[in-house]
Amino acid sequence: MNYGEFGGQYVPEKLKEKLREIEKEFVEATKDEKFNKEYMYYLKQYVGRPTPLYFAKNLTEYLGGAKIYLKREDLNHTGAHKINNAIGQVLLAKRMNKTQIIAETGAGQHGVATATVCSLFKIKCKIFMGKEDIERQQINVQKMKLLGAEVIEVVKGRGTLKDAVDEAFNYLTNHQEVFYLIGSAVGPSPYPEMVKYFQKIIGEETKKQILTQENKLPKAIIACVGGGSNSIGMFTDFIKEREVEIYGIEGAGKGLKTGLHSSAIYNNKIGIMHGMKTYIMQDDKGNMQDAYSISAGLDYPGVGPEHAYLNLIQRVKYDSITDEEALQAFKILCKLEGIIPALESSHAIAYSIKIAKKYNKSEIIIINLSGRGDKDINTVIK
C-alpha cells in the first residue's frame, strides 16, 4: 500500500513473496470475527485495556492554559503501547503456523512486549538490539532474557534502532520460515498498515473517553514520533475530525542545527530505507546520516510512510523537542503528577508545556503517554 508517493515495497523479490503471504493472511484476519474477538480478549484480560484517560489537574494548573489529559498507555502490561501490536501480530503468526518470531527493538519496550507474547504463546523468539541501546536499556534487556528471548547484539553502525532493523531484515531474507514482528509503523507494506490496525485502539478509546468525560472533542492531541506507532495509533480516529489539531513530535536531540537529532521530517529529504519510501535523514549526496536522541525509541533516521503523507498534506503538524526540554518535562511530570514517563513520551509532554497557553482554559489537550520511564532512570540520573 502507498500513502501518496510514500510507502511501497522496496525489497528483493523473494521477500515480496513473503510479504504477499503476510498481507493476504492479515486482510483475511481483519475480516474474521473470531480473530478480532480473540485479539480484543487479550487486550482486555491480559494487557489491561481500556487504559485510563487521566485529567492532569496539577500540570494543568501549573501551565495555566488548556486542560491537559494523559492517555495512560504506560499502564499497559509491559509498560507501553507496544504490547497492543505485539498481541495482534503474534496471533497472526499463530494463524500462519509460524514457530519462530524475530523482532527489533531500540528502547526495549517492543522487545519486552514481543518476548512477553512469545512466552505466552510458546513461540521461539530472537530480538535484535543495537550495542548502544543494550548499554542504556539494561533493565529491558534483562526482562527479555527472563521472558525466554534470545537477545542478539548488533554491533554494526552506531548500534542503535536503525542497525537493529537492518539486521532483522537480513535475518528474515535468509530465514523465510520466521515471522518478523515489526514494532513501529515502518517497513515495507503491509507492516505500516498492520501496526496501525493493532494500535488504532488507542485513539478509538481516547475519543470515547473524552466525549464521556467532557462531552466534546479535544482542541489538540500530541504524541511523540520515532517510527511512529504510538502516534499513528492515537491519530487515526481523529484525522477525520478537522477541528482537532494534531501534533507529532520528533527528537531534536542536542539541537536541529547541530546535526545531532532524529528529526527526519525536519530534515525534509525523501529516500528509501527498510523497504519503504519516506522522509529519511540523509545528506545532499543521498548518504544516510546517523540519528541521535537521548530517547532510544526516537533514535531512528526515518519515519513511518503515513506520517510522511500526513505531513505532506498538512493534516498533522510535525515539530521537535530537544533532549534538554524532554528531561525538564520528565522531571515536571514526576513532581507534579507522581507519574514517571518514558523519555519518548516526555517529548510530547514538553511540547504541551510549550503550547498550553495558546489555548483557553475551557479547551483540551490530550497527550499520548506512550510508556513509563522505569527503563530511563539510569539515563536521567546520568
Secondary structure, DSSP 8 states (H G I E B T S, - for coil): -EETTEE---S-HHHHHHHHHHHHHHHHHHT-HHHHHHHHHHIIIII--S--EEE-HHHHHHHTSSEEEEEEGGGSTTSBTHHHHHHHHHHHHHHTT--EEEEEESSSHHHHHHHHHHHHTT-EEEEEEEHHHHHHTHHHHHHHHHTT-EEEEE-STTSSHHHHHHHHHHHHHH-TTSEE---SS-SSTTHHHHHHHHHTHHHHHHHHHHHHHHSS--SEEEEE-SS-HHHHHHHTTTTT-TTSEEEEEEEEET-GGGT----HHHHT-EEEETTEEEEB-B-TT--B-----SSGGG--SB--HHHHHHHHTTSSEEEEEEHHHHHHHHHHHHHHHS--B-HHHHHHHHHHHHHGGGS-TTSEEEEEE-BBSGGGHHHHH-
